[in-house]
Amino acid sequence: METLRLRIAARSLAAGARVPSIRAMSEQLGVSKSTVVEAYERLVAEGALVARRGSGFYVACHAPPLALGAFGPRIDREIDPLWLTRQSLETDTRALRPGCGWLPASWLPQDAVRRALRAIARDPNAPLTDYASPLGLPALRQQLSWRLAQHGVEAAPAQILLTDGGTQALDLVCRFLLEPGDTVLVDDPCYFNFQALLRAHRVRVASVPYTPTGPDLAAFEHALIEHRPRLYVTNSAIHNPTGATLAPTVAHRLLKLAEEHNLLIVEDDIFADFETDPAPRLAAFDGLARVVTIGSFSKTMTAAARCGFIAARADWVEALVDLKLAVSFGNGELASDLVYRLLVDGTWRRHLDTLRTRLADAMGDSLRRLRALGVTPWTQPQAGMFVWARLPDGLDAAEVAREALKQGVVFAPGNVFSVSHSAGDFLRFNVSQCNRPKVYETLQRAMERCAQPA
Amino acid sequence: METLRLRIAARSLAAGARVPSIRAMSEQLGVSKSTVVEAYERLVAEGALVARRGSGFYVACHAPPLALGAFGPRIDREIDPLWLTRQSLETDTRALRPGCGWLPASWLPQDAVRRALRAIARDPNAPLTDYASPLGLPALRQQLSWRLAQHGVEAAPAQILLTDGGTQALDLVCRFLLEPGDTVLVDDPCYFNFQALLRAHRVRVASVPYTPTGPDLAAFEHALIEHRPRLYVTNSAIHNPTGATLAPTVAHRLLKLAEEHNLLIVEDDIFADFETDPAPRLAAFDGLARVVTIGSFSKTMTAAARCGFIAARADWVEALVDLKLAVSFGNGELASDLVYRLLVDGTWRRHLDTLRTRLADAMGDSLRRLRALGVTPWTQPQAGMFVWARLPDGLDAAEVAREALKQGVVFAPGNVFSVSHSAGDFLRFNVSQCNRPKVYETLQRAMERCAQPA
């Protein structure tokens, strides 16, 4: 019953479709025919199926709405990409969250945010109540244009579109470039929410193994031929979750393949501000022809005021603006204004310098402590907050995460990031959330418990 | 050429689809075959079509991305639902905008917003930098629960989901309930952005004539039978653009029809705070079984801090949260906090009282001045900011709007709101933006110019 319900919910069984016959289903699931009959009848009673005399069972015309995840009590919920999002956001504030994807509030420029809020309250010309203009605050787009130029990406302010955060930026680009049934290529592993977001777009997802210098190019070319993807979504600088950095030669060959196979690319540059040595940007090599850059200020500044952006070809921006207005009626100007004030605040550069040093220290500390537990980093990240590390002895990371959750510690199990589910013994650590001994103590105890035969 | 390009852009011709033969196309458009040959060859050269020897022309696999509108220079852009959005948002601030859908900044509680920003800056516990919890700020959801109860809508705080504005709320609900190819029913006329938003969902839109007491029920039933829509999107209180109010008997019969035909309903309650005599709410009659309520604070409080909400069945909220996290990673907590502080600010009720009185005065004034020009209100709105009015002598409202735009005055032509394009001689007036004599002078002159034979 649950199997069918999920297939209907995920719409892999479309409205009006005939469901497998009772015999076929009983063979497929290895249960008795009477069990299947009972399940089908209950689903008819629920209104999910319709029985047609002499012809079998069909999915009711108004199938249940789009469901992205499986539901259930918190700890038992299937460990999928949305599990981690929910655990990170829902767990009470006393919980430790070494698996979450952002910095502790105390690492963010809270005083500068307070100062900017006071400045907005004082400013007779501040955008306090009005809708934003279609592209968003011009002064912030000018700042972004300059900042992108520092990474070699030439984007005029008119090619930059503000959004309510980086995720909304990616969502808009996907709505613009994809249609249901298209295939999208991602890295394996990749930022877990790419999978959840792409599922909402009803597209197929294929993945390519990521190496410490970028995607595996042979596998990449093979995937282009086999899956003919429309779009590739990646991070070039400080890859999430691995902390790896794209090498220039890989970037160049990747773009050549993209041209040959008419592949479009979204470069999610959300970790740009953490970099110490700038990585090559696909958007810089390509000149924003087939690459779209997205970014946000949620990681280094504030996630409470949602502000992200898209930089893209001029002819695409025009259509993206229409789409943005249609589905959100524009981004929040107060958030843009706040971000702008923080960017031009004299203390911003100092904040970033402090942040990078603090992260580098935390990174060294975490790497040492993880190695001491037999947990092996996959690569030594140049910067950022993530360490992608393998558990010893083939331990199951999902089980370890589930054990640790009982102690109020949220870890991020590898398969949440892996489309091919080939990272079952990895965890992603956020070094900024790992400074308490309890993190390592809980990890050690959870690993010990999971290592024991049940 | 343009015809085909638009069909490809709108994806009514899918990637890989065969385009009509040269003969069929020449007959269809009433042009010579050689013209069609030339157009097809140019489209091949552009990469939009592919020619297959002996078999005809096909849409190239990577068709141009989703385009919602037609593009062109500002004044000549096709007058479609997005035209009005762009004109309202883009026109410089000195322009008069009697056609836009919001209040002037000076009518909004700017001092209260400043006060709230200062309070946030002072509050040691204010959400300055963190992501919101999955549903959004609990205190604001509690407030919303109480406020909905005043309209007879029972929604526990756990049934309320915060979003970045009312449009995002509707967008999320549509993503949840609809699949491409579904049919959605709207009022004729209806809020123009419903059409643009629904186009982005790749659904079919059917419409039902709106009367001063709600949708025409005979036409409504007929549409349910003919189009089998999945969803109906409407405003019950202070209908946009007509200013009409749903009558209780119509609400009751409408819900019975919805039950019979398994129709879901979104009630966009964005004008709730303008009401003087509360209208019946479909969500109250239905108990949030098949009705979803959405709302926002963009109209009475601020549109610069995006904050809206969805109230829905408990089992739907769970899936809506997943979807919200996947496509936006949550709403902005700073905006929620700001709205919450304004709601509980002692001056809020007084602000609304003042606003309603001011709107009632402006309404009386506008109705008088419009009648003096021979412009006839379709109904006398009980409250709110909109007057839906017919131009004299079958004048074309789009032409009048285009003339007025040359003088820097943005009017809202009727067909922008009408799926059936049956409101060609209507304009929607926003009485709060109509207090300057230039509005009426420009209207009069534009009408005179359009009445003259060209």
Interface residues (C-beta under 8 A of the other chain):
Chain A: R11 C61 H62 P65 L66 A67 L68 G69 F71 L82 T85 R86 L89 E90 W102 A105 L108 P109 Q110 V113 R114 R115 L117 R118 I120 A121 R122 P127 L128 T129 D130 Y131 A132 S133 P134 D164 G165 G166 T167 Q168 D171 R175 F176 L177 E179 P180 N193 A196 L197 R199 A200 R202 R228 R230 N262 S298 M301 T302 A303 A304 A305 R306 W316 E318 A319 V321 D322 L323 L325 A326 V327 S328 F329 G330 N331 G332 E333 L334 A335 D337 L338
Chain B: R11 A15 C61 H62 P65 L66 A67 L68 G69 F71 L82 T85 R86 L89 E90 W102 A105 L108 P109 Q110 V113 R114 R115 L117 R118 I120 A121 R122 P127 L128 T129 D130 Y131 A132 S133 P134 D164 G165 G166 T167 Q168 D171 R175 F176 L177 E179 P180 N193 A196 L197 R199 A200 R202 R228 R230 N262 S298 M301 T302 A303 A304 A305 R306 W316 E318 A319 V321 D322 L323 L325 A326 V327 S328 F329 G330 N331 G332 E333 L334 A335 D337 L338
